[in-house]
Structure formats: C-alpha cells, structure tokens
C-alpha cells in the first residue's frame, strides 16, 4: 500500500497535468485533505508530508481532533466543508479558519453575530476579526445538495437577481470575509459528468465579480477524488480530496 506521502505526490502530479491543460499555475490551487472519519494520527502523517489544509464535515467530530493536534500540528488550516446547522455556528466560528458551506442568508447573520461576540470577549483563543467564508451554491438543481438554489441561473433573471440581493447583504456583514464559491457536483462514475456543474459555478463566480467588483471572489472550492482534475480545468482553487489521500473511510 502506498504511503500518504506517496499518494500526495501522485495527486500533485495529476494536479500539475490538469493545470497544464488549462494553462494555469499550480500555485493557484490547494488540496484540502478531507479527514472526516479519519483519526488524528493520519492527519498528523499527512501534515508531516506537507499537507496543511484539512476539511471536516461535522462539528462534534472535528472539535476533539482540532484540540488534539493544535500543539503538534499548529500550522493546520481547518476548513468546514459540511452543512452547518445554525445551532452549531457558535462552535464553528472558534474552530475553523474557513467555512465552505455558507448556504443561506440567515446562517450568515448568525455567524456574524457569534463572531462579534467571540471577538468582543477578549479571550486569547478568540477568532480573527473576520472569518473567511465561501458561498455554497447548488447550480445542478440536485435536490439532495445544499446551497443557494441557482439551477438555471444562466437563463432565469429572477433567480440570479434574488441571489445578488442576498449576496449584497452578506458582503456588508463586518465579521465575514466572502472569498468565493463552493459547489458539489452530482455523483457520477464519469468525471466528465461534473464539468457542466463546475463550469456553471465558475461562470457564476465571474458574474459576481462583475456585479460586486470590490469583493474578493478568488476562491472556487470544487472537485473531489473522482473529478478534481476536471475541476481544476474549470478553475478550482481548492479541491477537496479524501479517499485518494487517506484511503477508504472506516465503516
């Protein structure tokens, strides 16, 4: 069995090939190691191999891992990539460096409020003044996916304008720093089946950059183990890879 270091090297080679096909610089692209359901020792091994970004989906699982690794692996950047319930937002703002799954206006207000409280309490572990967030968008229309509902946005002016109105409110919240978009493509054995979703998300990001030119829209979180080369070809800057790094998750 290949080591984690060898698997990361193979991923980096595939990333470089995809970036070359798209005339992109690989330095624009980061791997987020999806460590959910994997123990801290494997995260530590991946960190020792050079991986610094890790993604977790559930607060209750992530919190003990983050606590366990904070001294040994203090340079980790923690990403929340799973759906966030409003009642867990208070814990999330203290644990994560970036939240990929901001999928509704009400959640944005809740995060902003908890950040204001956390910053104001003066505790040494208080989060930064502004938390990096990505807006999760559902452009495929798949019912099982979270995200701002944007299926058919290219042809539906009403859908797009409603989203613009929500974005306009979110970017004014003083403790949130919107950095771009996140999406999840419908599952398929064929990586090419993900391309329309990734392309639509990239085009939506470009539309937002024109509509809100003072805002930072540099990040696109899309692509997983099965389809990350296609995501890179379509502009991904953050690829969320679990199985290809850590192997199959424990049952």
VOTI-795987 format. One line per 8 residues: number of its first residue (from 1); their letters; for each residue y, x, z negated of C-alpha. Coordinates in steps of 0.2 Angstrom, whole numbers, m for minus. Example, Ala and Ser with C-alpha at 12.3 -4.5 7.8 and 13.67 -1.06 7.14 Angstrom:
// residues 2
1> AS> m22,62,m39 | m5,68,m36
END
This chain:
// residues 251
1> XXXXXXXX> 0,0,0 | 17,7,4 | 29,11,m10 | 45,1,m12 | 55,17,m6 | 44,17,10 | 47,m2,13 | 66,0,11
9> XXXXXXXX> 66,14,23 | 57,3,36 | 69,m11,33 | 84,1,35 | 76,7,52 | 74,m11,58 | 92,m15,52 | 98,0,62
17> XXXXXXXX> 89,m6,78 | 97,m23,76 | 114,m16,73 | 112,m5,88 | 108,m20,99 | 123,m29,93 | 135,m14,94 | 138,m15,75
25> XXXXXXXX> 140,m1,62 | 125,m2,49 | 138,2,36 | 144,m16,38 | 128,m23,32 | 120,m23,14 | 102,m28,9 | 102,m40,m6
33> XXXXXXXX> 84,m37,m14 | 78,m55,m18 | 70,m51,m35 | 66,m68,m41 | 49,m69,m50 | 48,m50,m50 | 48,m40,m66 | 62,m28,m71
41> XXXXXXXX> 51,m13,m68 | 50,m17,m50 | 69,m20,m49 | 71,m3,m58 | 60,5,m45 | 70,m2,m30 | 86,4,m39 | 79,21,m41
49> XXXXXXXX> 75,21,m22 | 93,17,m18 | 95,m2,m18 | 110,m8,m28 | 111,m26,m24 | 99,m39,m31 | 98,m58,m29 | 92,m70,m42
57> XXXXXXXX> 90,m89,m40 | 88,m96,m57 | 100,m93,m72 | 86,m94,m85 | 75,m80,m76 | 90,m69,m72 | 98,m68,m89 | 84,m58,m98
65> XXXXXXXX> 82,m46,m83 | 100,m43,m82 | 101,m39,m101 | 85,m28,m99 | 92,m17,m85 | 111,m16,m90 | 109,1,m98 | 95,9,m87
73> XXXXXXXX> 102,2,m70 | 121,m1,m74 | 126,1,m56 | 117,m15,m50 | 127,m28,m41 | 120,m45,m46 | 120,m60,m33 | 116,m78,m37
81> XXXXXXXX> 108,m84,m22 | 100,m100,m28 | 108,m118,m31 | 119,m118,m46 | 119,m133,m57 | 136,m137,m65 | 130,m136,m82 | 124,m118,m80
89> XXXXXXXX> 141,m112,m72 | 147,m106,m88 | 132,m94,m90 | 133,m89,m71 | 151,m83,m72 | 146,m70,m85 | 130,m64,m77 | 134,m62,m58
97> XXXXXXXX> 145,m51,m48 | 144,m63,m33 | 139,m81,m31 | 132,m86,m14 | 129,m104,m17 | 146,m112,m20 | 142,m128,m11 | 154,m142,m17
105> XXXXXXXX> 172,m143,m22 | 168,m150,m40 | 157,m134,m43 | 172,m123,m38 | 183,m131,m51 | 170,m129,m64 | 168,m111,m60 | 186,m108,m60
113> XXXXXXXX> 188,m117,m77 | 174,m107,m85 | 181,m91,m78 | 198,m95,m85 | 191,m97,m102 | 180,m82,m101 | 194,m70,m96 | 206,m78,m109
121> XXXXXXXX> 194,m75,m124 | 196,m56,m123 | 178,m52,m126 | 173,m34,m119 | 159,m42,m108 | 172,m54,m100 | 170,m56,m81 | 184,m50,m70
129> XXXXXXXX> 199,m60,m67 | 192,m66,m50 | 174,m69,m46 | 168,m66,m28 | 160,m82,m20 | 153,m87,m4 | 154,m105,3 | 136,m111,6
137> XXXXXXXX> 136,m121,22 | 122,m132,30 | 125,m132,49 | 107,m136,54 | 108,m153,46 | 91,m150,37 | 90,m162,23 | 81,m150,11
145> XXXXXXXX> 95,m137,12 | 110,m137,0 | 128,m133,6 | 143,m141,13 | 137,m153,26 | 143,m147,43 | 129,m152,55 | 138,m154,72
153> XXXXXXXX> 154,m147,66 | 157,m140,83 | 159,m157,91 | 164,m168,76 | 183,m165,72 | 182,m176,56 | 168,m166,49 | 177,m150,52
161> XXXXXXXX> 194,m156,45 | 186,m163,29 | 178,m146,26 | 195,m137,30 | 203,m149,17 | 190,m144,4 | 192,m125,8 | 211,m127,6
169> XXXXXXXX> 209,m132,m11 | 196,m119,m16 | 205,m104,m10 | 220,m109,m21 | 209,m108,m37 | 216,m92,m46 | 199,m86,m53 | 189,m87,m37
177> XXXXXXXX> 189,m75,m23 | 181,m83,m7 | 173,m69,3 | 164,m78,17 | 150,m90,20 | 131,m91,16 | 118,m101,25 | 99,m103,26
185> XXXXXXXX> 91,m107,42 | 76,m119,44 | 60,m111,41 | 50,m106,57 | 37,m93,61 | 48,m88,76 | 63,m78,71 | 72,m83,86
193> XXXXXXXX> 72,m101,80 | 85,m96,67 | 98,m89,80 | 107,m106,83 | 110,m108,64 | 116,m90,62 | 127,m91,77 | 135,m108,72
201> XXXXXXXX> 139,m100,55 | 147,m85,62 | 157,m96,74 | 162,m107,59 | 167,m91,49 | 178,m86,64 | 186,m103,65 | 190,m102,46
209> XXXXXXXX> 198,m85,49 | 210,m93,61 | 213,m108,51 | 216,m98,35 | 221,m80,41 | 227,m74,24 | 210,m77,16 | 196,m64,16
217> XXXXXXXX> 181,m70,27 | 172,m53,29 | 155,m58,22 | 141,m68,30 | 126,m70,20 | 111,m75,31 | 94,m69,36 | 78,m66,26
225> XXXXXXXX> 62,m56,28 | 57,m66,43 | 73,m66,53 | 85,m53,46 | 86,m43,62 | 92,m59,71 | 104,m62,58 | 111,m45,60
233> XXXXXXXX> 113,m48,78 | 123,m63,74 | 135,m55,62 | 127,m55,45 | 134,m43,32 | 122,m47,18 | 104,m50,21 | 93,m57,8
241> XXXXXXXX> 76,m49,8 | 62,m51,m5 | 44,m51,2 | 47,m35,13 | 53,m25,m2 | 43,m32,m17 | 28,m40,m8 | 22,m57,m11
249> XXX> 29,m66,m27 | 17,m69,m41 | 10,m87,m41
END
